[in-house]
Amino acid sequence: MPTTPRSTKRQLIDLSILLFHVGFIVFSFAVAMLLPFYFGFLLIALHYTHEKLHGDCILSTWQRDYGFAREKEDFFHYLFRRLGIDVDPKVTFKFHHLIKTLILILILIDLFTRIV
């Protein structure tokens, strides 16, 4: 079945959102490890605020709005589904929170090492 320009464009948008999300996770770890703690707190505060206002992070919201991810599907569940790996959504939801918690722990360690 030949790919149409529309399906190719959708695939590029989907891939772009996936790569941007992975890049944001790497960026978040870099901010937590390399920059002063207040940048990390700002990053967490902005992410948390968006999740509270819109129900999820902006990139997961885009995936659903563009019709790539299912309703209430988080980024990691969508990523694993795209990779053909069947994972329970509860596990990926916990994994998502684990990553956010690790970033927060790195920021708190930086805070306490600068204070002490």
VMD Tcl script that builds the backbone (N, CA, C; Angstrom):
set m [mol new atoms 348]
animate dup $m
set s [atomselect $m all]
$s set {name element resname resid chain x y z} {
  {N N MET 1 A 0.838 -1.170 0.000}
  {CA C MET 1 A 0.000 0.000 0.000}
  {C C MET 1 A 0.892 1.245 0.000}
  {N N PRO 2 A 0.794 2.067 -1.033}
  {CA C PRO 2 A 1.659 3.245 -1.116}
  {C C PRO 2 A 1.281 4.291 -0.066}
  {N N THR 3 A 2.296 5.003 0.386}
  {CA C THR 3 A 2.029 6.061 1.359}
  {C C THR 3 A 1.663 7.339 0.623}
  {N N THR 4 A 0.680 8.016 1.131}
  {CA C THR 4 A 0.243 9.275 0.540}
  {C C THR 4 A 0.983 10.412 1.229}
  {N N PRO 5 A 1.027 11.569 0.577}
  {CA C PRO 5 A 1.684 12.707 1.233}
  {C C PRO 5 A 1.055 13.041 2.587}
  {N N ARG 6 A -0.269 12.839 2.697}
  {CA C ARG 6 A -0.945 13.125 3.971}
  {C C ARG 6 A -0.482 12.158 5.061}
  {N N SER 7 A -0.377 10.853 4.730}
  {CA C SER 7 A 0.055 9.890 5.748}
  {C C SER 7 A 1.527 10.096 6.103}
  {N N THR 8 A 2.333 10.487 5.124}
  {CA C THR 8 A 3.740 10.774 5.395}
  {C C THR 8 A 3.864 11.984 6.317}
  {N N LYS 9 A 3.039 12.999 6.077}
  {CA C LYS 9 A 3.058 14.188 6.933}
  {C C LYS 9 A 2.641 13.822 8.355}
  {N N ARG 10 A 1.610 12.986 8.493}
  {CA C ARG 10 A 1.163 12.549 9.824}
  {C C ARG 10 A 2.259 11.755 10.531}
  {N N GLN 11 A 2.949 10.900 9.784}
  {CA C GLN 11 A 4.036 10.125 10.382}
  {C C GLN 11 A 5.159 11.039 10.863}
  {N N LEU 12 A 5.449 12.086 10.097}
  {CA C LEU 12 A 6.491 13.030 10.500}
  {C C LEU 12 A 6.080 13.818 11.744}
  {N N ILE 13 A 4.810 14.222 11.802}
  {CA C ILE 13 A 4.321 14.927 12.992}
  {C C ILE 13 A 4.400 14.007 14.204}
  {N N ASP 14 A 3.959 12.767 14.025}
  {CA C ASP 14 A 3.995 11.789 15.116}
  {C C ASP 14 A 5.427 11.567 15.590}
  {N N LEU 15 A 6.334 11.337 14.667}
  {CA C LEU 15 A 7.738 11.124 15.016}
  {C C LEU 15 A 8.329 12.365 15.680}
  {N N SER 16 A 7.958 13.537 15.186}
  {CA C SER 16 A 8.462 14.781 15.777}
  {C C SER 16 A 8.024 14.924 17.229}
  {N N ILE 17 A 6.747 14.631 17.503}
  {CA C ILE 17 A 6.258 14.733 18.879}
  {C C ILE 17 A 6.962 13.715 19.772}
  {N N LEU 18 A 7.146 12.488 19.269}
  {CA C LEU 18 A 7.848 11.460 20.053}
  {C C LEU 18 A 9.281 11.886 20.369}
  {N N LEU 19 A 9.993 12.349 19.349}
  {CA C LEU 19 A 11.383 12.758 19.553}
  {C C LEU 19 A 11.479 13.977 20.464}
  {N N PHE 20 A 10.549 14.903 20.309}
  {CA C PHE 20 A 10.544 16.092 21.155}
  {C C PHE 20 A 10.295 15.708 22.609}
  {N N HIS 21 A 9.414 14.741 22.827}
  {CA C HIS 21 A 9.121 14.295 24.194}
  {C C HIS 21 A 10.347 13.624 24.815}
  {N N VAL 22 A 10.997 12.748 24.071}
  {CA C VAL 22 A 12.220 12.106 24.571}
  {C C VAL 22 A 13.290 13.170 24.823}
  {N N GLY 23 A 13.405 14.123 23.907}
  {CA C GLY 23 A 14.362 15.213 24.082}
  {C C GLY 23 A 14.070 16.052 25.314}
  {N N PHE 24 A 12.782 16.282 25.594}
  {CA C PHE 24 A 12.408 17.058 26.775}
  {C C PHE 24 A 12.770 16.310 28.053}
  {N N ILE 25 A 12.625 14.999 28.035}
  {CA C ILE 25 A 13.003 14.203 29.211}
  {C C ILE 25 A 14.511 14.297 29.442}
  {N N VAL 26 A 15.293 14.160 28.384}
  {CA C VAL 26 A 16.753 14.286 28.494}
  {C C VAL 26 A 17.118 15.697 28.956}
  {N N PHE 27 A 16.461 16.704 28.374}
  {CA C PHE 27 A 16.686 18.097 28.767}
  {C C PHE 27 A 16.376 18.301 30.249}
  {N N SER 28 A 15.298 17.707 30.728}
  {CA C SER 28 A 14.909 17.844 32.135}
  {C C SER 28 A 15.972 17.258 33.059}
  {N N PHE 29 A 16.513 16.095 32.683}
  {CA C PHE 29 A 17.592 15.514 33.484}
  {C C PHE 29 A 18.831 16.403 33.437}
  {N N ALA 30 A 19.137 16.966 32.272}
  {CA C ALA 30 A 20.294 17.854 32.151}
  {C C ALA 30 A 20.119 19.097 33.017}
  {N N VAL 31 A 18.924 19.677 32.995}
  {CA C VAL 31 A 18.649 20.843 33.844}
  {C C VAL 31 A 18.819 20.468 35.309}
  {N N ALA 32 A 18.290 19.314 35.689}
  {CA C ALA 32 A 18.361 18.885 37.090}
  {C C ALA 32 A 19.801 18.648 37.540}
  {N N MET 33 A 20.657 18.186 36.641}
  {CA C MET 33 A 22.024 17.839 37.032}
  {C C MET 33 A 23.018 18.981 36.831}
  {N N LEU 34 A 22.773 19.848 35.847}
  {CA C LEU 34 A 23.792 20.820 35.477}
  {C C LEU 34 A 23.503 22.255 35.901}
  {N N LEU 35 A 22.247 22.631 35.961}
  {CA C LEU 35 A 21.904 24.014 36.281}
  {C C LEU 35 A 21.560 24.154 37.764}
  {N N PRO 36 A 21.599 25.377 38.269}
  {CA C PRO 36 A 21.205 25.582 39.672}
  {C C PRO 36 A 19.779 25.098 39.925}
  {N N PHE 37 A 19.530 24.711 41.164}
  {CA C PHE 37 A 18.271 24.060 41.535}
  {C C PHE 37 A 17.037 24.873 41.184}
  {N N TYR 38 A 17.125 26.206 41.196}
  {CA C TYR 38 A 15.922 27.002 40.947}
  {C C TYR 38 A 15.431 26.867 39.509}
  {N N PHE 39 A 16.316 26.572 38.558}
  {CA C PHE 39 A 15.863 26.296 37.195}
  {C C PHE 39 A 15.058 24.997 37.155}
  {N N GLY 40 A 15.533 24.010 37.893}
  {CA C GLY 40 A 14.807 22.746 37.971}
  {C C GLY 40 A 13.453 22.899 38.623}
  {N N PHE 41 A 13.403 23.693 39.710}
  {CA C PHE 41 A 12.115 23.943 40.359}
  {C C PHE 41 A 11.158 24.659 39.408}
  {N N LEU 42 A 11.680 25.608 38.638}
  {CA C LEU 42 A 10.844 26.318 37.665}
  {C C LEU 42 A 10.308 25.348 36.613}
  {N N LEU 43 A 11.170 24.473 36.127}
  {CA C LEU 43 A 10.755 23.480 35.136}
  {C C LEU 43 A 9.666 22.570 35.701}
  {N N ILE 44 A 9.850 22.098 36.918}
  {CA C ILE 44 A 8.847 21.233 37.550}
  {C C ILE 44 A 7.547 21.997 37.782}
  {N N ALA 45 A 7.646 23.240 38.239}
  {CA C ALA 45 A 6.444 24.038 38.502}
  {C C ALA 45 A 5.644 24.262 37.223}
  {N N LEU 46 A 6.322 24.568 36.132}
  {CA C LEU 46 A 5.619 24.777 34.860}
  {C C LEU 46 A 4.971 23.487 34.372}
  {N N HIS 47 A 5.690 22.382 34.477}
  {CA C HIS 47 A 5.148 21.093 34.043}
  {C C HIS 47 A 3.944 20.706 34.899}
  {N N TYR 48 A 4.081 20.860 36.207}
  {CA C TYR 48 A 2.999 20.519 37.134}
  {C C TYR 48 A 1.770 21.398 36.877}
  {N N THR 49 A 1.987 22.690 36.670}
  {CA C THR 49 A 0.877 23.606 36.407}
  {C C THR 49 A 0.134 23.213 35.144}
  {N N HIS 50 A 0.874 22.883 34.096}
  {CA C HIS 50 A 0.215 22.477 32.854}
  {C C HIS 50 A -0.570 21.191 33.055}
  {N N GLU 51 A -0.007 20.243 33.786}
  {CA C GLU 51 A -0.733 18.997 34.043}
  {C C GLU 51 A -2.019 19.248 34.821}
  {N N LYS 52 A -1.982 20.153 35.783}
  {CA C LYS 52 A -3.186 20.444 36.574}
  {C C LYS 52 A -4.223 21.196 35.744}
  {N N LEU 53 A -3.787 22.097 34.875}
  {CA C LEU 53 A -4.731 22.881 34.075}
  {C C LEU 53 A -5.315 22.093 32.908}
  {N N HIS 54 A -4.503 21.240 32.284}
  {CA C HIS 54 A -4.927 20.546 31.067}
  {C C HIS 54 A -5.045 19.038 31.218}
  {N N GLY 55 A -4.749 18.513 32.391}
  {CA C GLY 55 A -4.927 17.090 32.633}
  {C C GLY 55 A -3.743 16.217 32.275}
  {N N ASP 56 A -2.773 16.758 31.571}
  {CA C ASP 56 A -1.593 15.978 31.194}
  {C C ASP 56 A -0.530 16.934 30.684}
  {N N CYS 57 A 0.666 16.409 30.431}
  {CA C CYS 57 A 1.711 17.273 29.900}
  {C C CYS 57 A 1.362 17.671 28.464}
  {N N ILE 58 A 1.938 18.750 28.008}
  {CA C ILE 58 A 1.543 19.322 26.723}
  {C C ILE 58 A 1.822 18.370 25.560}
  {N N LEU 59 A 2.916 17.628 25.625}
  {CA C LEU 59 A 3.248 16.743 24.512}
  {C C LEU 59 A 2.297 15.553 24.439}
  {N N SER 60 A 1.898 15.015 25.575}
  {CA C SER 60 A 0.896 13.941 25.579}
  {C C SER 60 A -0.443 14.468 25.077}
  {N N THR 61 A -0.771 15.705 25.445}
  {CA C THR 61 A -2.005 16.329 24.966}
  {C C THR 61 A -1.967 16.478 23.453}
  {N N TRP 62 A -0.833 16.901 22.915}
  {CA C TRP 62 A -0.701 17.024 21.454}
  {C C TRP 62 A -0.884 15.671 20.779}
  {N N GLN 63 A -0.302 14.623 21.359}
  {CA C GLN 63 A -0.442 13.296 20.755}
  {C C GLN 63 A -1.907 12.895 20.655}
  {N N ARG 64 A -2.676 13.179 21.674}
  {CA C ARG 64 A -4.110 12.856 21.628}
  {C C ARG 64 A -4.858 13.798 20.691}
  {N N ASP 65 A -4.539 15.094 20.739}
  {CA C ASP 65 A -5.236 16.066 19.898}
  {C C ASP 65 A -5.024 15.788 18.411}
  {N N TYR 66 A -3.841 15.322 18.049}
  {CA C TYR 66 A -3.562 14.999 16.648}
  {C C TYR 66 A -4.028 13.594 16.270}
  {N N GLY 67 A -4.583 12.866 17.223}
  {CA C GLY 67 A -5.140 11.551 16.932}
  {C C GLY 67 A -4.138 10.415 16.927}
  {N N PHE 68 A -2.968 10.615 17.506}
  {CA C PHE 68 A -1.976 9.545 17.545}
  {C C PHE 68 A -2.182 8.648 18.760}
  {N N ALA 69 A -2.314 9.251 19.919}
  {CA C ALA 69 A -2.490 8.488 21.157}
  {C C ALA 69 A -3.971 8.350 21.476}
  {N N ARG 70 A -4.272 7.304 22.213}
  {CA C ARG 70 A -5.649 7.088 22.652}
  {C C ARG 70 A -5.975 8.014 23.819}
  {N N GLU 71 A -7.268 8.151 24.073}
  {CA C GLU 71 A -7.715 8.962 25.211}
  {C C GLU 71 A -7.141 8.376 26.501}
  {N N LYS 72 A -6.620 9.216 27.357}
  {CA C LYS 72 A -6.036 8.840 28.659}
  {C C LYS 72 A -4.781 7.970 28.527}
  {N N GLU 73 A -4.161 7.966 27.362}
  {CA C GLU 73 A -2.927 7.193 27.165}
  {C C GLU 73 A -1.738 8.112 27.412}
  {N N ASP 74 A -0.845 7.721 28.311}
  {CA C ASP 74 A 0.312 8.558 28.583}
  {C C ASP 74 A 1.395 8.315 27.538}
  {N N PHE 75 A 2.432 9.144 27.587}
  {CA C PHE 75 A 3.483 9.101 26.581}
  {C C PHE 75 A 4.157 7.737 26.491}
  {N N PHE 76 A 4.525 7.171 27.630}
  {CA C PHE 76 A 5.282 5.923 27.600}
  {C C PHE 76 A 4.438 4.754 27.097}
  {N N HIS 77 A 3.162 4.730 27.445}
  {CA C HIS 77 A 2.304 3.667 26.924}
  {C C HIS 77 A 2.193 3.794 25.412}
  {N N TYR 78 A 2.045 5.011 24.921}
  {CA C TYR 78 A 1.982 5.239 23.479}
  {C C TYR 78 A 3.300 4.843 22.810}
  {N N LEU 79 A 4.413 5.234 23.419}
  {CA C LEU 79 A 5.725 4.900 22.851}
  {C C LEU 79 A 5.916 3.392 22.769}
  {N N PHE 80 A 5.621 2.684 23.863}
  {CA C PHE 80 A 5.777 1.228 23.855}
  {C C PHE 80 A 4.810 0.574 22.868}
  {N N ARG 81 A 3.604 1.100 22.759}
  {CA C ARG 81 A 2.640 0.558 21.790}
  {C C ARG 81 A 3.161 0.751 20.371}
  {N N ARG 82 A 3.747 1.915 20.097}
  {CA C ARG 82 A 4.327 2.174 18.775}
  {C C ARG 82 A 5.498 1.239 18.482}
  {N N LEU 83 A 6.243 0.876 19.529}
  {CA C LEU 83 A 7.373 -0.037 19.360}
  {C C LEU 83 A 6.942 -1.499 19.333}
  {N N GLY 84 A 5.647 -1.747 19.511}
  {CA C GLY 84 A 5.125 -3.107 19.471}
  {C C GLY 84 A 5.280 -3.863 20.776}
  {N N ILE 85 A 5.506 -3.147 21.865}
  {CA C ILE 85 A 5.675 -3.770 23.176}
  {C C ILE 85 A 4.381 -3.579 23.957}
  {N N ASP 86 A 3.760 -4.693 24.346}
  {CA C ASP 86 A 2.500 -4.627 25.082}
  {C C ASP 86 A 2.793 -4.457 26.568}
  {N N VAL 87 A 2.436 -3.294 27.102}
  {CA C VAL 87 A 2.689 -2.976 28.504}
  {C C VAL 87 A 1.388 -2.474 29.122}
  {N N ASP 88 A 1.177 -2.845 30.374}
  {CA C ASP 88 A 0.003 -2.380 31.109}
  {C C ASP 88 A 0.085 -0.859 31.289}
  {N N PRO 89 A -0.988 -0.122 30.983}
  {CA C PRO 89 A -0.963 1.339 31.143}
  {C C PRO 89 A -0.639 1.796 32.567}
  {N N LYS 90 A -0.998 0.987 33.561}
  {CA C LYS 90 A -0.675 1.354 34.944}
  {C C LYS 90 A 0.837 1.374 35.159}
  {N N VAL 91 A 1.542 0.458 34.503}
  {CA C VAL 91 A 2.999 0.391 34.634}
  {C C VAL 91 A 3.642 1.623 34.000}
  {N N THR 92 A 3.181 1.998 32.813}
  {CA C THR 92 A 3.778 3.160 32.148}
  {C C THR 92 A 3.444 4.445 32.887}
  {N N PHE 93 A 2.254 4.517 33.478}
  {CA C PHE 93 A 1.881 5.686 34.277}
  {C C PHE 93 A 2.816 5.814 35.480}
  {N N LYS 94 A 3.096 4.692 36.135}
  {CA C LYS 94 A 4.020 4.700 37.276}
  {C C LYS 94 A 5.443 5.036 36.822}
  {N N PHE 95 A 5.826 4.544 35.642}
  {CA C PHE 95 A 7.144 4.839 35.090}
  {C C PHE 95 A 7.279 6.338 34.825}
  {N N HIS 96 A 6.227 6.945 34.291}
  {CA C HIS 96 A 6.205 8.380 34.031}
  {C C HIS 96 A 6.418 9.150 35.336}
  {N N HIS 97 A 5.721 8.737 36.385}
  {CA C HIS 97 A 5.879 9.393 37.683}
  {C C HIS 97 A 7.248 9.114 38.290}
  {N N LEU 98 A 7.809 7.945 38.046}
  {CA C LEU 98 A 9.148 7.629 38.532}
  {C C LEU 98 A 10.175 8.583 37.930}
  {N N ILE 99 A 10.072 8.833 36.642}
  {CA C ILE 99 A 11.015 9.738 35.985}
  {C C ILE 99 A 10.891 11.147 36.560}
  {N N LYS 100 A 9.655 11.616 36.739}
  {CA C LYS 100 A 9.460 12.948 37.326}
  {C C LYS 100 A 10.003 12.993 38.753}
  {N N THR 101 A 9.838 11.916 39.501}
  {CA C THR 101 A 10.348 11.859 40.872}
  {C C THR 101 A 11.871 11.859 40.889}
  {N N LEU 102 A 12.499 11.128 39.975}
  {CA C LEU 102 A 13.965 11.123 39.898}
  {C C LEU 102 A 14.503 12.516 39.595}
  {N N ILE 103 A 13.843 13.225 38.695}
  {CA C ILE 103 A 14.266 14.587 38.373}
  {C C ILE 103 A 14.136 15.477 39.608}
  {N N LEU 104 A 13.036 15.343 40.328}
  {CA C LEU 104 A 12.843 16.123 41.554}
  {C C LEU 104 A 13.908 15.784 42.596}
  {N N ILE 105 A 14.247 14.516 42.743}
  {CA C ILE 105 A 15.282 14.107 43.701}
  {C C ILE 105 A 16.628 14.719 43.332}
  {N N LEU 106 A 16.962 14.719 42.048}
  {CA C LEU 106 A 18.218 15.340 41.611}
  {C C LEU 106 A 18.242 16.830 41.946}
  {N N ILE 107 A 17.111 17.492 41.755}
  {CA C ILE 107 A 17.029 18.921 42.069}
  {C C ILE 107 A 17.168 19.148 43.573}
  {N N LEU 108 A 16.517 18.309 44.364}
  {CA C LEU 108 A 16.616 18.449 45.822}
  {C C LEU 108 A 18.031 18.179 46.321}
  {N N ILE 109 A 18.706 17.203 45.730}
  {CA C ILE 109 A 20.104 16.936 46.092}
  {C C ILE 109 A 20.955 18.162 45.790}
  {N N ASP 110 A 20.737 18.767 44.623}
  {CA C ASP 110 A 21.471 19.981 44.260}
  {C C ASP 110 A 21.174 21.108 45.246}
  {N N LEU 111 A 19.915 21.252 45.625}
  {CA C LEU 111 A 19.524 22.279 46.596}
  {C C LEU 111 A 20.269 22.082 47.912}
  {N N PHE 112 A 20.260 20.875 48.438}
  {CA C PHE 112 A 20.885 20.631 49.737}
  {C C PHE 112 A 22.410 20.701 49.676}
  {N N THR 113 A 23.016 20.318 48.556}
  {CA C THR 113 A 24.475 20.429 48.458}
  {C C THR 113 A 24.910 21.886 48.347}
  {N N ARG 114 A 24.078 22.736 47.788}
  {CA C ARG 114 A 24.427 24.162 47.706}
  {C C ARG 114 A 24.203 24.871 49.037}
  {N N ILE 115 A 23.245 24.387 49.815}
  {CA C ILE 115 A 22.954 25.014 51.105}
  {C C ILE 115 A 23.969 24.587 52.155}
  {N N VAL 116 A 24.325 23.314 52.164}
  {CA C VAL 116 A 25.211 22.772 53.212}
  {C C VAL 116 A 26.648 22.992 52.883}
}
mol reanalyze $m
mol bondsrecalc $m
mol representation Tube
mol addrep $m
